[in-house]
């Protein structure tokens, strides 16, 4: 990702929210990720939020904690959360952290 590129973005298509992460998402990008997670949780029209990790190189523990918070908030609201496009290495990292979702 270039310096101008966003680390995170959120959009919705009909009833599916899409949280897209890219590059290295670490403590320095945590506030940006948090802002998009708040949008995703507040978007009640999104019955499912898909976390697109196709362009993500690495997540640190702060980013993983925020994804746990997203999943917890969506579950409490009766909504779903799904991972999409994670590399095998990133999938292993998330699984070791205890974060497993259907793809």
CNS distance restraints for C-alpha pairs under 8 A (distance, minus, plus):
assign (resid   1 and name CA) (resid   5 and name CA) 5.77 0.50 0.50
assign (resid   1 and name CA) (resid   6 and name CA) 7.92 0.50 0.50
assign (resid   1 and name CA) (resid   7 and name CA) 7.99 0.50 0.50
assign (resid   1 and name CA) (resid  22 and name CA) 6.95 0.50 0.50
assign (resid   1 and name CA) (resid  23 and name CA) 5.54 0.50 0.50
assign (resid   6 and name CA) (resid  22 and name CA) 7.40 0.50 0.50
assign (resid   7 and name CA) (resid  21 and name CA) 5.60 0.50 0.50
assign (resid   7 and name CA) (resid  22 and name CA) 5.04 0.50 0.50
assign (resid   7 and name CA) (resid  23 and name CA) 6.41 0.50 0.50
assign (resid   7 and name CA) (resid  24 and name CA) 7.52 0.50 0.50
assign (resid   7 and name CA) (resid  25 and name CA) 6.58 0.50 0.50
assign (resid   7 and name CA) (resid  29 and name CA) 6.92 0.50 0.50
assign (resid   7 and name CA) (resid  32 and name CA) 7.55 0.50 0.50
assign (resid   7 and name CA) (resid  33 and name CA) 7.48 0.50 0.50
assign (resid   8 and name CA) (resid  19 and name CA) 7.00 0.50 0.50
assign (resid   8 and name CA) (resid  20 and name CA) 5.49 0.50 0.50
assign (resid   8 and name CA) (resid  21 and name CA) 4.49 0.50 0.50
assign (resid   8 and name CA) (resid  22 and name CA) 6.39 0.50 0.50
assign (resid   8 and name CA) (resid  32 and name CA) 6.83 0.50 0.50
assign (resid   8 and name CA) (resid  33 and name CA) 5.72 0.50 0.50
assign (resid   8 and name CA) (resid  36 and name CA) 6.98 0.50 0.50
assign (resid   9 and name CA) (resid  19 and name CA) 5.79 0.50 0.50
assign (resid   9 and name CA) (resid  20 and name CA) 5.28 0.50 0.50
assign (resid   9 and name CA) (resid  21 and name CA) 6.76 0.50 0.50
assign (resid   9 and name CA) (resid  33 and name CA) 7.86 0.50 0.50
assign (resid   9 and name CA) (resid  36 and name CA) 6.20 0.50 0.50
assign (resid  10 and name CA) (resid  17 and name CA) 7.09 0.50 0.50
assign (resid  10 and name CA) (resid  18 and name CA) 5.60 0.50 0.50
assign (resid  10 and name CA) (resid  19 and name CA) 4.55 0.50 0.50
assign (resid  10 and name CA) (resid  20 and name CA) 6.32 0.50 0.50
assign (resid  10 and name CA) (resid  36 and name CA) 5.77 0.50 0.50
assign (resid  10 and name CA) (resid  37 and name CA) 7.87 0.50 0.50
assign (resid  10 and name CA) (resid  39 and name CA) 7.33 0.50 0.50
assign (resid  10 and name CA) (resid  40 and name CA) 6.82 0.50 0.50
assign (resid  11 and name CA) (resid  17 and name CA) 5.81 0.50 0.50
assign (resid  11 and name CA) (resid  18 and name CA) 5.31 0.50 0.50
assign (resid  11 and name CA) (resid  19 and name CA) 6.75 0.50 0.50
assign (resid  12 and name CA) (resid  16 and name CA) 5.63 0.50 0.50
assign (resid  12 and name CA) (resid  17 and name CA) 4.14 0.50 0.50
assign (resid  12 and name CA) (resid  18 and name CA) 5.83 0.50 0.50
assign (resid  12 and name CA) (resid  46 and name CA) 6.75 0.50 0.50
assign (resid  13 and name CA) (resid  17 and name CA) 6.28 0.50 0.50
assign (resid  13 and name CA) (resid  18 and name CA) 7.71 0.50 0.50
assign (resid  14 and name CA) (resid  45 and name CA) 7.67 0.50 0.50
assign (resid  14 and name CA) (resid  46 and name CA) 7.31 0.50 0.50
assign (resid  15 and name CA) (resid  45 and name CA) 5.65 0.50 0.50
assign (resid  15 and name CA) (resid  46 and name CA) 4.41 0.50 0.50
assign (resid  15 and name CA) (resid  47 and name CA) 5.44 0.50 0.50
assign (resid  15 and name CA) (resid  48 and name CA) 6.81 0.50 0.50
assign (resid  16 and name CA) (resid  45 and name CA) 7.91 0.50 0.50
assign (resid  16 and name CA) (resid  46 and name CA) 4.85 0.50 0.50
assign (resid  16 and name CA) (resid  47 and name CA) 6.06 0.50 0.50
assign (resid  16 and name CA) (resid  48 and name CA) 5.05 0.50 0.50
assign (resid  16 and name CA) (resid  49 and name CA) 5.77 0.50 0.50
assign (resid  16 and name CA) (resid  50 and name CA) 7.06 0.50 0.50
assign (resid  17 and name CA) (resid  40 and name CA) 6.71 0.50 0.50
assign (resid  17 and name CA) (resid  43 and name CA) 7.96 0.50 0.50
assign (resid  17 and name CA) (resid  46 and name CA) 5.05 0.50 0.50
assign (resid  17 and name CA) (resid  47 and name CA) 7.52 0.50 0.50
assign (resid  17 and name CA) (resid  48 and name CA) 6.09 0.50 0.50
assign (resid  17 and name CA) (resid  49 and name CA) 4.40 0.50 0.50
assign (resid  17 and name CA) (resid  50 and name CA) 6.06 0.50 0.50
assign (resid  18 and name CA) (resid  49 and name CA) 5.59 0.50 0.50
assign (resid  18 and name CA) (resid  50 and name CA) 4.83 0.50 0.50
assign (resid  18 and name CA) (resid  51 and name CA) 6.03 0.50 0.50
assign (resid  18 and name CA) (resid  52 and name CA) 6.80 0.50 0.50
assign (resid  19 and name CA) (resid  36 and name CA) 7.37 0.50 0.50
assign (resid  19 and name CA) (resid  37 and name CA) 7.64 0.50 0.50
assign (resid  19 and name CA) (resid  40 and name CA) 7.43 0.50 0.50
assign (resid  19 and name CA) (resid  49 and name CA) 6.89 0.50 0.50
assign (resid  19 and name CA) (resid  50 and name CA) 6.08 0.50 0.50
assign (resid  19 and name CA) (resid  51 and name CA) 4.82 0.50 0.50
assign (resid  19 and name CA) (resid  52 and name CA) 5.99 0.50 0.50
assign (resid  20 and name CA) (resid  51 and name CA) 5.95 0.50 0.50
assign (resid  20 and name CA) (resid  52 and name CA) 4.63 0.50 0.50
assign (resid  20 and name CA) (resid  53 and name CA) 6.39 0.50 0.50
assign (resid  21 and name CA) (resid  25 and name CA) 7.48 0.50 0.50
assign (resid  21 and name CA) (resid  51 and name CA) 7.50 0.50 0.50
assign (resid  21 and name CA) (resid  52 and name CA) 6.23 0.50 0.50
assign (resid  21 and name CA) (resid  53 and name CA) 5.55 0.50 0.50
assign (resid  21 and name CA) (resid  54 and name CA) 7.83 0.50 0.50
assign (resid  21 and name CA) (resid  55 and name CA) 6.73 0.50 0.50
assign (resid  21 and name CA) (resid  56 and name CA) 5.85 0.50 0.50
assign (resid  22 and name CA) (resid  53 and name CA) 6.73 0.50 0.50
assign (resid  22 and name CA) (resid  54 and name CA) 7.47 0.50 0.50
assign (resid  22 and name CA) (resid  55 and name CA) 4.63 0.50 0.50
assign (resid  22 and name CA) (resid  56 and name CA) 4.11 0.50 0.50
assign (resid  22 and name CA) (resid  57 and name CA) 6.93 0.50 0.50
assign (resid  23 and name CA) (resid  55 and name CA) 6.15 0.50 0.50
assign (resid  23 and name CA) (resid  56 and name CA) 4.59 0.50 0.50
assign (resid  23 and name CA) (resid  57 and name CA) 4.95 0.50 0.50
assign (resid  23 and name CA) (resid  58 and name CA) 6.73 0.50 0.50
assign (resid  24 and name CA) (resid  56 and name CA) 6.31 0.50 0.50
assign (resid  24 and name CA) (resid  57 and name CA) 5.37 0.50 0.50
assign (resid  24 and name CA) (resid  58 and name CA) 4.78 0.50 0.50
assign (resid  24 and name CA) (resid  59 and name CA) 6.08 0.50 0.50
assign (resid  25 and name CA) (resid  29 and name CA) 5.85 0.50 0.50
assign (resid  25 and name CA) (resid  30 and name CA) 7.25 0.50 0.50
assign (resid  25 and name CA) (resid  56 and name CA) 7.61 0.50 0.50
assign (resid  25 and name CA) (resid  58 and name CA) 6.21 0.50 0.50
assign (resid  25 and name CA) (resid  59 and name CA) 4.93 0.50 0.50
assign (resid  25 and name CA) (resid  60 and name CA) 6.49 0.50 0.50
assign (resid  25 and name CA) (resid  63 and name CA) 6.29 0.50 0.50
assign (resid  26 and name CA) (resid  30 and name CA) 6.21 0.50 0.50
assign (resid  26 and name CA) (resid  58 and name CA) 7.96 0.50 0.50
assign (resid  26 and name CA) (resid  59 and name CA) 5.94 0.50 0.50
assign (resid  26 and name CA) (resid  60 and name CA) 4.95 0.50 0.50
assign (resid  26 and name CA) (resid  61 and name CA) 7.48 0.50 0.50
assign (resid  26 and name CA) (resid  62 and name CA) 6.35 0.50 0.50
assign (resid  26 and name CA) (resid  63 and name CA) 5.98 0.50 0.50
assign (resid  27 and name CA) (resid  31 and name CA) 7.99 0.50 0.50
assign (resid  27 and name CA) (resid  60 and name CA) 7.18 0.50 0.50
assign (resid  27 and name CA) (resid  62 and name CA) 5.72 0.50 0.50
assign (resid  27 and name CA) (resid  63 and name CA) 7.10 0.50 0.50
assign (resid  29 and name CA) (resid  33 and name CA) 6.29 0.50 0.50
assign (resid  30 and name CA) (resid  34 and name CA) 5.96 0.50 0.50
assign (resid  30 and name CA) (resid  62 and name CA) 6.64 0.50 0.50
assign (resid  30 and name CA) (resid  63 and name CA) 6.22 0.50 0.50
assign (resid  30 and name CA) (resid  66 and name CA) 7.94 0.50 0.50
assign (resid  31 and name CA) (resid  35 and name CA) 6.23 0.50 0.50
assign (resid  32 and name CA) (resid  36 and name CA) 6.60 0.50 0.50
assign (resid  33 and name CA) (resid  37 and name CA) 6.16 0.50 0.50
assign (resid  33 and name CA) (resid  63 and name CA) 7.52 0.50 0.50
assign (resid  33 and name CA) (resid  66 and name CA) 7.75 0.50 0.50
assign (resid  34 and name CA) (resid  38 and name CA) 6.15 0.50 0.50
assign (resid  34 and name CA) (resid  66 and name CA) 6.79 0.50 0.50
assign (resid  35 and name CA) (resid  39 and name CA) 6.47 0.50 0.50
assign (resid  36 and name CA) (resid  40 and name CA) 6.23 0.50 0.50
assign (resid  37 and name CA) (resid  41 and name CA) 6.20 0.50 0.50
assign (resid  37 and name CA) (resid  66 and name CA) 7.80 0.50 0.50
assign (resid  37 and name CA) (resid  70 and name CA) 6.33 0.50 0.50
assign (resid  38 and name CA) (resid  42 and name CA) 6.08 0.50 0.50
assign (resid  39 and name CA) (resid  43 and name CA) 6.05 0.50 0.50
assign (resid  40 and name CA) (resid  46 and name CA) 7.62 0.50 0.50
assign (resid  40 and name CA) (resid  49 and name CA) 7.13 0.50 0.50
assign (resid  41 and name CA) (resid  70 and name CA) 7.07 0.50 0.50
assign (resid  41 and name CA) (resid  73 and name CA) 6.83 0.50 0.50
assign (resid  41 and name CA) (resid  74 and name CA) 6.46 0.50 0.50
assign (resid  47 and name CA) (resid  79 and name CA) 5.22 0.50 0.50
assign (resid  47 and name CA) (resid  80 and name CA) 6.41 0.50 0.50
assign (resid  48 and name CA) (resid  79 and name CA) 5.78 0.50 0.50
assign (resid  48 and name CA) (resid  80 and name CA) 4.51 0.50 0.50
assign (resid  48 and name CA) (resid  81 and name CA) 5.54 0.50 0.50
assign (resid  48 and name CA) (resid  82 and name CA) 7.46 0.50 0.50
assign (resid  49 and name CA) (resid  79 and name CA) 7.98 0.50 0.50
assign (resid  49 and name CA) (resid  80 and name CA) 6.32 0.50 0.50
assign (resid  49 and name CA) (resid  81 and name CA) 4.87 0.50 0.50
assign (resid  49 and name CA) (resid  82 and name CA) 6.44 0.50 0.50
assign (resid  50 and name CA) (resid  81 and name CA) 5.81 0.50 0.50
assign (resid  50 and name CA) (resid  82 and name CA) 4.80 0.50 0.50
assign (resid  50 and name CA) (resid  83 and name CA) 5.80 0.50 0.50
assign (resid  50 and name CA) (resid  84 and name CA) 6.64 0.50 0.50
assign (resid  51 and name CA) (resid  81 and name CA) 7.38 0.50 0.50
assign (resid  51 and name CA) (resid  82 and name CA) 6.03 0.50 0.50
assign (resid  51 and name CA) (resid  83 and name CA) 4.82 0.50 0.50
assign (resid  51 and name CA) (resid  84 and name CA) 5.89 0.50 0.50
assign (resid  52 and name CA) (resid  83 and name CA) 6.24 0.50 0.50
assign (resid  52 and name CA) (resid  84 and name CA) 4.80 0.50 0.50
assign (resid  52 and name CA) (resid  85 and name CA) 5.88 0.50 0.50
assign (resid  52 and name CA) (resid  86 and name CA) 7.41 0.50 0.50
assign (resid  53 and name CA) (resid  83 and name CA) 7.26 0.50 0.50
assign (resid  53 and name CA) (resid  84 and name CA) 5.99 0.50 0.50
assign (resid  53 and name CA) (resid  85 and name CA) 5.10 0.50 0.50
assign (resid  53 and name CA) (resid  86 and name CA) 4.87 0.50 0.50
assign (resid  53 and name CA) (resid  87 and name CA) 7.75 0.50 0.50
assign (resid  54 and name CA) (resid  84 and name CA) 6.99 0.50 0.50
assign (resid  54 and name CA) (resid  85 and name CA) 4.21 0.50 0.50
assign (resid  54 and name CA) (resid  86 and name CA) 5.44 0.50 0.50
assign (resid  54 and name CA) (resid  87 and name CA) 7.04 0.50 0.50
assign (resid  55 and name CA) (resid  85 and name CA) 7.99 0.50 0.50
assign (resid  56 and name CA) (resid  86 and name CA) 7.47 0.50 0.50
assign (resid  57 and name CA) (resid  90 and name CA) 7.71 0.50 0.50
assign (resid  58 and name CA) (resid  90 and name CA) 6.83 0.50 0.50
assign (resid  59 and name CA) (resid  63 and name CA) 5.75 0.50 0.50
assign (resid  59 and name CA) (resid  64 and name CA) 6.54 0.50 0.50
assign (resid  59 and name CA) (resid  90 and name CA) 7.80 0.50 0.50
assign (resid  60 and name CA) (resid  64 and name CA) 6.39 0.50 0.50
assign (resid  61 and name CA) (resid  65 and name CA) 5.99 0.50 0.50
assign (resid  62 and name CA) (resid  66 and name CA) 6.35 0.50 0.50
assign (resid  63 and name CA) (resid  67 and name CA) 6.33 0.50 0.50
assign (resid  64 and name CA) (resid  68 and name CA) 6.26 0.50 0.50
assign (resid  64 and name CA) (resid  94 and name CA) 7.48 0.50 0.50
assign (resid  64 and name CA) (resid  97 and name CA) 7.91 0.50 0.50
assign (resid  65 and name CA) (resid  69 and name CA) 6.30 0.50 0.50
assign (resid  66 and name CA) (resid  70 and name CA) 6.22 0.50 0.50
assign (resid  67 and name CA) (resid  71 and name CA) 6.20 0.50 0.50
assign (resid  68 and name CA) (resid  72 and name CA) 6.11 0.50 0.50
assign (resid  68 and name CA) (resid  99 and name CA) 7.17 0.50 0.50
assign (resid  69 and name CA) (resid  73 and name CA) 6.10 0.50 0.50
assign (resid  70 and name CA) (resid  74 and name CA) 6.13 0.50 0.50
assign (resid  71 and name CA) (resid  75 and name CA) 6.00 0.50 0.50
assign (resid  71 and name CA) (resid  80 and name CA) 7.73 0.50 0.50
assign (resid  71 and name CA) (resid  81 and name CA) 6.04 0.50 0.50
assign (resid  72 and name CA) (resid  76 and name CA) 6.13 0.50 0.50
assign (resid  73 and name CA) (resid  77 and name CA) 6.35 0.50 0.50
assign (resid  74 and name CA) (resid  78 and name CA) 6.33 0.50 0.50
assign (resid  74 and name CA) (resid  79 and name CA) 4.93 0.50 0.50
assign (resid  74 and name CA) (resid  80 and name CA) 6.15 0.50 0.50
assign (resid  74 and name CA) (resid  81 and name CA) 6.93 0.50 0.50
assign (resid  75 and name CA) (resid  79 and name CA) 5.35 0.50 0.50
assign (resid  75 and name CA) (resid  80 and name CA) 6.24 0.50 0.50
assign (resid  75 and name CA) (resid  81 and name CA) 7.80 0.50 0.50
assign (resid  81 and name CA) (resid 101 and name CA) 7.34 0.50 0.50
assign (resid  82 and name CA) (resid 101 and name CA) 5.63 0.50 0.50
assign (resid  82 and name CA) (resid 102 and name CA) 5.56 0.50 0.50
assign (resid  82 and name CA) (resid 103 and name CA) 5.67 0.50 0.50
assign (resid  83 and name CA) (resid 101 and name CA) 6.06 0.50 0.50
assign (resid  83 and name CA) (resid 102 and name CA) 6.34 0.50 0.50
assign (resid  83 and name CA) (resid 103 and name CA) 4.86 0.50 0.50
assign (resid  84 and name CA) (resid 103 and name CA) 5.23 0.50 0.50
assign (resid  85 and name CA) (resid 103 and name CA) 7.83 0.50 0.50
assign (resid  86 and name CA) (resid  90 and name CA) 5.84 0.50 0.50
assign (resid  86 and name CA) (resid  91 and name CA) 5.81 0.50 0.50
assign (resid  87 and name CA) (resid  91 and name CA) 6.03 0.50 0.50
assign (resid  88 and name CA) (resid  92 and name CA) 6.19 0.50 0.50
assign (resid  89 and name CA) (resid  93 and name CA) 6.28 0.50 0.50
assign (resid  90 and name CA) (resid  94 and name CA) 6.17 0.50 0.50
assign (resid  91 and name CA) (resid  95 and name CA) 6.07 0.50 0.50
assign (resid  92 and name CA) (resid  96 and name CA) 6.07 0.50 0.50
assign (resid  93 and name CA) (resid  97 and name CA) 6.38 0.50 0.50
assign (resid  94 and name CA) (resid  98 and name CA) 6.31 0.50 0.50
assign (resid  94 and name CA) (resid  99 and name CA) 5.05 0.50 0.50
assign (resid  94 and name CA) (resid 100 and name CA) 6.70 0.50 0.50
assign (resid  95 and name CA) (resid  99 and name CA) 5.18 0.50 0.50
assign (resid  95 and name CA) (resid 100 and name CA) 5.55 0.50 0.50
